[in-house]
Amino acid sequence: MTADGYKTFWRPARPLPTDDEAFETMIPRNVRLSEAPSYGLPIHLYDARCSGTQSYRELAKELIRRNEG
């Protein structure tokens, strides 16, 4: 089981991140995210308005905020 109680079919190679190490931003499963590589484009060019793209943008902002302070 994972830290949040869900069963997985694989065992992580290292311990799961703690709350302090994990990101707040969640990336949803999204068909548009999986289609982009088939067209040879990054998701930001393939569909800039899909929820997955917006989530990756938020993740980038979160990463920048963590590294600034």
Secondary structure by P-SEA (a helix, b strand, c coil): ccccccccccccccccccccccccccccccccccccccccccccccccccaaaaaaaaaaaaaaaaaac
